[in-house]
């Protein structure tokens, strides 16, 4: 389990070597030609990534944190924006609650050991020049585009407030007023970044957008709960007394929206399916005077969110909490797509270790060693590695990563 060492006195990297580090585990660069031009012409290059200080940092955030480490190795200055004003606009807590989280995030970033300049949004976002830029963007952006840009970011976007439409415009203005060359974010930030790219002339500022993949919820790509709080996965079924009013609680990212279905149930018959929305169907398995049994069929992918129990892992979780969450995680045998355990291996674990060892009893094939993620993926896709063995290895390596952070944080 030898961890990779960072040599601060490494030889100067070429443009292609720096580009390779930047592209590693990235899904999109807008545009790569612009990035190459910056690497060739500028001596000092900076990147920023913004985080809403809302609850503890989790493994979903750790994807961009890992990418920032790659960028640091590429000789790029790192700026982390703790977006306290954005968190307030996005209804993530009161001013006092968010301020408390700001301090917790500062402690976490320090514990990780990332060499970054940490900036608080409220330190510059109330300046007149900044707000004039936000207003100029607002004059040239439609409400529909603002809503689309917040679909994967906002809490309860179906009932979005005007503050949440102000949010993406401020995020674009942040890029200019931080003076960075690169804006880093998960793929859910793409629509916000494209507002900035398309309105570069209005803002009189351009930048490169760099996007990383999202980690699927550890509960699986689809997550629902029944009205009694039971977490349901695709095609689960549940029963309840037919005399009661029924609600499903749909969890999408960090938002919780109640889905009232009792009116529709009055019309449903055994064997029928109700289309609740574009991605949601409800199938009636059984029905009598006293009880109804329903099955959820949904096609909506969910990303990791620590606010949903069992969905994510905080970087300050205990070993026992990590073990419990990983052992209960969605990890279908032989399946690569939307498998959160493989995503964690690729995006978080492999970048930190020279090789990965998976321990198994001899009767199950003995130990395995992997020099890179793609070797692991191949073996797993061929069903030569059992999900429980993958989970056991993930637990041990995540503990190696998280334990020092947890100890320093305390």
Secondary structure per residue as TSV (DSSP state, phi and psi in degrees):
chain	resnum	aa	ss	phi	psi
A	1	X	-	360.0	43.0
A	2	X	-	-70.6	123.1
A	3	X	B	-82.2	145.6
A	4	X	-	-67.8	137.9
A	5	X	-	-102.3	140.6
A	6	X	-	-100.0	120.9
A	7	X	-	-95.6	112.8
A	8	X	T	-69.3	-15.2
A	9	X	T	-107.6	31.5
A	10	X	-	-66.3	154.2
A	11	X	-	-63.3	156.2
A	12	X	-	-64.2	131.3
A	13	X	-	-84.7	147.4
A	14	X	-	-75.9	169.4
A	15	X	H	-58.9	-42.6
A	16	X	H	-67.7	-36.8
A	17	X	H	-67.3	-40.9
A	18	X	H	-65.7	-41.0
A	19	X	H	-62.5	-39.1
A	20	X	H	-62.6	-41.1
A	21	X	H	-64.0	-40.9
A	22	X	H	-66.6	-39.2
A	23	X	H	-76.7	-20.6
A	24	X	T	-55.9	124.3
A	25	X	T	56.0	26.3
A	26	X	E	-101.2	153.1
A	27	X	E	-105.5	-18.2
A	28	X	E	-161.8	140.1
A	29	X	E	-129.0	124.5
A	30	X	E	-120.6	97.5
A	31	X	T	-118.5	159.2
A	32	X	H	-66.2	-34.9
A	33	X	H	-63.4	-42.4
A	34	X	H	-63.1	-40.1
A	35	X	H	-63.7	-44.6
A	36	X	H	-59.7	-40.4
A	37	X	H	-62.8	-42.4
A	38	X	H	-64.1	-43.5
A	39	X	H	-62.7	-33.3
A	40	X	H	-79.0	-34.4
A	41	X	H	-101.7	-27.8
A	42	X	-	-102.8	136.6
A	43	X	S	-81.9	-40.6
A	44	X	S	-111.2	116.3
A	45	X	-	-120.8	139.6
A	46	X	E	-128.9	152.1
A	47	X	E	-132.1	148.5
A	48	X	E	-130.3	152.4
A	49	X	E	-136.2	132.8
A	50	X	E	-103.9	143.8
A	51	X	E	-133.8	133.1
A	52	X	-	-74.7	121.8
A	53	X	-	-75.1	84.6
A	54	X	-	-136.9	94.8
A	55	X	S	76.5	171.6
A	56	X	S	-69.3	152.6
A	57	X	-	-60.4	136.4
A	58	X	B	-122.4	-179.3
A	59	X	H	-63.5	-26.2
A	60	X	H	-60.8	-43.0
A	61	X	H	-66.6	-30.6
A	62	X	H	-67.0	-17.0
A	63	X	H	-65.0	-47.9
A	64	X	H	-73.2	-32.0
A	65	X	H	-60.6	-42.9
A	66	X	H	-63.5	-39.2
A	67	X	H	-65.6	-38.1
A	68	X	H	-61.6	-35.0
A	69	X	H	-64.4	-38.7
A	70	X	H	-62.2	-42.8
A	71	X	H	-66.8	-35.6
A	72	X	H	-62.6	-42.3
A	73	X	H	-62.9	-28.7
A	74	X	T	-82.5	7.1
A	75	X	T	80.6	24.6
A	76	X	-	-103.8	135.7
A	77	X	E	-69.3	135.3
A	78	X	E	-105.0	127.7
A	79	X	E	-122.1	126.7
A	80	X	E	-109.1	123.2
A	81	X	E	-97.5	118.4
A	82	X	E	-89.2	104.2
A	83	X	-	-86.1	73.7
A	84	X	H	-68.5	-37.6
A	85	X	H	-69.0	-40.9
A	86	X	H	-60.4	-41.9
A	87	X	H	-61.2	-39.5
A	88	X	H	-66.1	-45.5
A	89	X	H	-62.4	-32.9
A	90	X	T	-89.6	12.1
A	91	X	T	60.5	43.9
A	92	X	-	-96.1	7.0
A	93	X	-	147.9	173.7
A	94	X	-	-77.8	169.0
A	95	X	H	-57.9	-41.9
A	96	X	H	-67.7	-42.1
A	97	X	H	-64.1	-41.6
A	98	X	H	-68.0	-38.5
A	99	X	H	-61.7	-38.6
A	100	X	H	-63.1	-40.8
A	101	X	H	-68.3	-32.8
A	102	X	H	-56.5	-46.1
A	103	X	H	-65.1	-38.7
A	104	X	H	-64.1	-39.9
A	105	X	H	-67.5	-38.9
A	106	X	H	-58.8	-43.9
A	107	X	H	-62.8	-41.3
A	108	X	H	-66.3	-44.8
A	109	X	H	-61.7	-41.5
A	110	X	H	-63.8	-40.2
A	111	X	H	-66.9	-33.0
A	112	X	H	-66.7	-33.3
A	113	X	T	90.6	12.5
A	114	X	-	-73.4	130.0
A	115	X	-	-81.5	93.2
A	116	X	-	-137.2	147.0
A	117	X	E	-85.0	119.9
A	118	X	E	-98.6	123.7
A	119	X	E	-119.9	138.3
A	120	X	E	-96.1	130.5
A	121	X	G	-55.1	-41.3
A	122	X	G	-68.2	-9.6
A	123	X	G	-74.2	-20.8
A	124	X	T	-138.8	-11.2
A	125	X	T	-78.1	-7.0
A	126	X	T	-100.0	2.5
A	127	X	S	-67.0	149.2
A	128	X	H	-61.3	-45.8
A	129	X	H	-60.6	-39.4
A	130	X	H	-62.8	-49.2
A	131	X	H	-67.1	-31.6
A	132	X	H	-65.4	-37.0
A	133	X	H	-66.0	-41.1
A	134	X	H	-61.5	-41.3
A	135	X	H	-65.8	-38.4
A	136	X	H	-63.7	-40.4
A	137	X	H	-65.1	-39.7
A	138	X	H	-62.8	-36.5
A	139	X	H	-67.5	-20.5
A	140	X	T	-115.7	15.2
A	141	X	-	-124.6	139.2
A	142	X	-	-86.3	157.9
A	143	X	H	-61.5	-39.9
A	144	X	H	-61.3	-41.1
A	145	X	H	-68.7	-38.5
A	146	X	H	-59.9	-42.4
A	147	X	H	-65.5	-43.8
A	148	X	H	-60.9	-38.6
A	149	X	H	-67.8	-21.6
A	150	X	T	-101.3	3.6
A	151	X	T	-56.7	-37.1
A	152	X	T	-104.2	8.1
A	153	X	T	-117.8	-41.6
A	154	X	S	-76.2	151.4
A	155	X	T	-84.9	124.3
A	156	X	T	54.1	60.2
A	157	X	G	-65.3	-22.0
A	158	X	G	-64.6	-22.5
A	159	X	G	-122.4	44.7
A	160	X	-	-60.4	141.1
A	161	X	-	-92.4	165.1
A	162	X	H	-61.4	-33.1
A	163	X	H	-59.1	-35.5
A	164	X	H	-74.7	-20.2
A	165	X	H	-80.5	-25.6
A	166	X	H	-72.6	-28.0
A	167	X	H	-54.2	-55.6
A	168	X	H	-64.0	-31.0
A	169	X	H	-67.9	-39.4
A	170	X	H	-65.5	-37.5
A	171	X	H	-62.5	-38.0
A	172	X	H	-68.1	-43.0
A	173	X	H	-64.0	-31.8
A	174	X	H	-55.1	-41.6
A	175	X	H	-58.8	-45.8
A	176	X	H	-67.1	-46.7
A	177	X	H	-79.3	-13.9
A	178	X	H	-86.1	-14.7
A	179	X	T	68.0	33.2
A	180	X	-	-93.6	159.4
A	181	X	S	-92.4	-28.4
A	182	X	E	-129.3	134.1
A	183	X	E	-108.5	119.1
A	184	X	E	-102.8	139.7
A	185	X	E	-166.1	164.9
A	186	X	E	-67.8	167.7
A	187	X	G	-61.6	-20.3
A	188	X	G	-68.5	-14.6
A	189	X	G	-88.6	-2.7
A	190	X	H	-57.9	-45.2
A	191	X	H	-66.2	-31.8
A	192	X	H	-68.4	-47.3
A	193	X	H	-61.5	-33.9
A	194	X	H	-70.1	-26.8
A	195	X	H	-60.6	-45.2
A	196	X	H	-64.2	-39.8
A	197	X	H	-67.0	-44.0
A	198	X	H	-71.8	-25.5
A	199	X	T	-108.0	26.4
A	200	X	H	-58.6	-36.7
A	201	X	H	-69.7	-35.8
A	202	X	H	-64.7	-42.0
A	203	X	H	-83.8	-15.3
A	204	X	T	57.1	44.8
A	205	X	-	-160.1	136.3
A	206	X	-	-126.5	162.0
A	207	X	-	-159.8	169.4
A	208	X	E	-101.8	132.3
A	209	X	E	-99.5	126.8
A	210	X	E	-120.1	123.7
A	211	X	E	-120.1	139.1
A	212	X	E	-109.9	161.5
A	213	X	-	-69.0	166.1
A	214	X	-	-105.2	144.4
A	215	X	-	-88.8	129.3
A	216	X	B	-64.0	149.0
A	217	X	-	-52.4	140.3
A	218	X	T	-67.0	-13.1
A	219	X	T	-83.2	-6.0
A	220	X	-	113.4	171.3
A	221	X	S	-69.9	-12.4
A	222	X	-	-131.5	129.8
A	223	X	-	-136.1	127.5
A	224	X	E	-133.3	162.3
A	225	X	E	-126.5	152.9
A	226	X	-	-83.7	175.0
A	227	X	T	-67.4	-14.9
A	228	X	T	-92.2	5.6
A	229	X	S	92.2	-0.6
A	230	X	-	-71.2	129.4
A	231	X	E	-78.4	129.4
A	232	X	E	-116.6	141.0
A	233	X	-	-103.0	169.7
A	234	X	T	-51.7	133.9
A	235	X	T	70.3	11.9
A	236	X	-	-68.3	158.3
A	237	X	E	-126.3	159.0
A	238	X	E	-152.0	155.7
A	239	X	E	-124.5	155.6
A	240	X	E	-160.0	164.4
A	241	X	E	-67.4	129.8
A	242	X	T	-70.0	-12.6
A	243	X	T	-79.8	-10.3
A	244	X	S	-93.0	150.6
A	245	X	-	-68.7	140.3
A	246	X	-	-118.2	137.9
A	247	X	E	-135.6	142.9
A	248	X	E	-104.7	145.1
A	249	X	E	-108.3	112.3
A	250	X	E	-90.5	129.6
A	251	X	E	-110.2	118.4
A	252	X	E	-128.1	114.9
A	253	X	T	55.5	-123.7
A	254	X	T	-95.5	2.7
A	255	X	E	-101.9	150.3
A	256	X	E	-122.7	120.7
A	257	X	E	-126.6	125.8
A	258	X	E	-76.2	134.3
A	259	X	E	-112.2	103.8
A	260	X	E	-80.7	121.7
A	261	X	-	-123.8	1.3
A	262	X	H	-63.5	-32.6
A	263	X	H	-64.8	-42.6
A	264	X	H	-66.3	-33.4
A	265	X	H	-66.4	-24.4
A	266	X	T	-63.3	-21.8
A	267	X	T	-102.2	-11.7
A	268	X	-	-77.5	147.0
A	269	X	-	-121.7	160.8
A	270	X	T	-56.9	129.7
A	271	X	T	91.4	-10.5
A	272	X	-	-87.2	159.6
A	273	X	E	-124.3	133.6
A	274	X	E	-103.7	131.5
A	275	X	E	-87.8	110.6
A	276	X	E	-82.5	-34.7
A	277	X	E	-160.5	-174.2
A	278	X	T	-57.6	-36.5
A	279	X	T	-112.4	6.9
A	280	X	E	-131.5	124.9
A	281	X	E	-122.6	152.2
A	282	X	E	-126.2	122.0
A	283	X	E	-111.6	132.0
A	284	X	E	-90.8	111.1
A	285	X	E	-82.6	-37.2
A	286	X	E	-154.3	152.2
A	287	X	E	-156.3	127.1
A	288	X	-	-144.3	-168.4
A	289	X	S	-66.0	-28.4
A	290	X	S	-106.3	-23.7
A	291	X	E	-144.7	146.3
A	292	X	E	-127.5	137.4
A	293	X	E	-117.6	121.6
A	294	X	E	-116.2	157.1
A	295	X	E	-129.0	129.3
A	296	X	E	-87.7	132.4
A	297	X	E	-126.6	114.0
A	298	X	E	-135.1	155.9
A	299	X	-	-127.3	25.0
A	300	X	-	-100.9	120.7
A	301	X	-	-76.0	139.3
A	302	X	-	-115.4	138.9
A	303	X	B	-94.8	167.3
A	304	X	-	-63.6	136.1
A	305	X	-	-149.1	121.9
A	306	X	T	-69.6	-17.2
A	307	X	T	-72.6	-14.8
A	308	X	S	-100.5	117.4
A	309	X	T	-53.3	129.4
A	310	X	T	83.4	-3.3
A	311	X	T	-86.0	-30.8
A	312	X	-	-146.6	176.5
A	313	X	-	-127.5	128.0
A	314	X	B	-80.8	150.5
A	315	X	T	-75.3	1.7
A	316	X	T	-117.4	11.9
A	317	X	-	-67.7	149.9
A	318	X	-	-74.0	166.3
A	319	X	H	-58.9	-43.5
A	320	X	H	-63.8	-37.2
A	321	X	H	-67.7	-41.4
A	322	X	H	-61.4	-47.1
A	323	X	H	-60.9	-45.1
A	324	X	H	-63.5	-43.7
A	325	X	H	-67.8	-45.3
A	326	X	H	-66.7	-42.0
A	327	X	H	-63.5	-26.1
A	328	X	T	-95.7	6.3
A	329	X	S	-79.2	154.7
A	330	X	-	-68.0	122.6
A	331	X	-	-159.3	74.5
A	332	X	-	-65.8	137.6
A	333	X	T	-62.3	128.2
A	334	X	T	77.3	-3.6
A	335	X	-	-96.3	127.1
A	336	X	-	-93.7	-45.8
A	337	X	T	-62.2	133.8
A	338	X	T	56.0	28.9
A	339	X	-	-94.2	106.4
A	340	X	H	-64.4	-28.9
A	341	X	H	-67.7	-39.8
A	342	X	H	-68.9	-37.3
A	343	X	H	-62.5	-41.2
A	344	X	H	-64.4	-41.2
A	345	X	I	-59.8	-47.1
A	346	X	I	-69.8	-45.5
A	347	X	I	-93.1	-21.6
A	348	X	I	-121.9	-45.1
A	349	X	I	-82.3	-54.2
A	350	X	G	-57.6	-38.2
A	351	X	G	-61.6	-15.1
A	352	X	G	-106.1	-7.7
A	353	X	B	-131.9	143.5
A	354	X	S	-68.7	-34.2
A	355	X	-	-151.9	158.0
A	356	X	E	-115.9	129.4
A	357	X	E	-112.0	132.7
A	358	X	E	-115.3	117.0
A	359	X	-	-87.2	131.9
A	360	X	-	-142.0	149.5
A	361	X	-	-62.0	152.0
A	362	X	G	-57.8	-34.9
A	363	X	G	-66.7	-16.6
A	364	X	G	-106.9	18.1
A	365	X	T	108.7	-6.9
A	366	X	-	77.3	-178.8
A	367	X	-	-68.6	152.4
A	368	X	E	-123.1	147.7
A	369	X	E	-131.1	135.7
A	370	X	E	-128.8	130.5
A	371	X	S	-86.4	-19.8
A	372	X	S	-152.8	165.5
A	373	X	H	-62.2	-38.4
A	374	X	H	-67.1	-27.7
A	375	X	H	-64.2	-43.5
A	376	X	H	-63.1	-45.8
A	377	X	H	-59.2	-41.9
A	378	X	H	-62.3	-48.4
A	379	X	H	-62.1	-40.6
A	380	X	H	-67.4	-42.3
A	381	X	H	-63.9	-26.2
A	382	X	T	-87.9	5.5
A	383	X	T	60.4	32.3
A	384	X	-	-95.9	1.1
A	385	X	S	-133.9	122.5
A	386	X	-	-77.9	146.0
A	387	X	H	-54.1	-36.9
A	388	X	H	-67.5	-32.6
A	389	X	H	-70.2	-38.3
A	390	X	H	-64.0	-41.3
A	391	X	H	-64.4	-43.9
A	392	X	H	-60.2	-43.1
A	393	X	H	-66.7	-40.4
A	394	X	H	-61.0	-41.7
A	395	X	H	-59.2	-48.0
A	396	X	H	-66.8	-41.3
A	397	X	H	-72.9	-37.0
A	398	X	H	-64.7	-38.4
A	399	X	H	-63.1	-38.2
A	400	X	H	-62.2	-35.9
A	401	X	H	-77.0	-43.9
A	402	X	H	-83.7	-33.1
A	403	X	H	-54.8	-49.0
A	404	X	H	-62.2	-35.0
A	405	X	H	-67.3	-45.2
A	406	X	H	-61.1	-42.9
A	407	X	H	-68.1	-42.1
A	408	X	H	-68.5	-36.0
A	409	X	H	-63.3	-39.5
A	410	X	-	-70.2	360.0
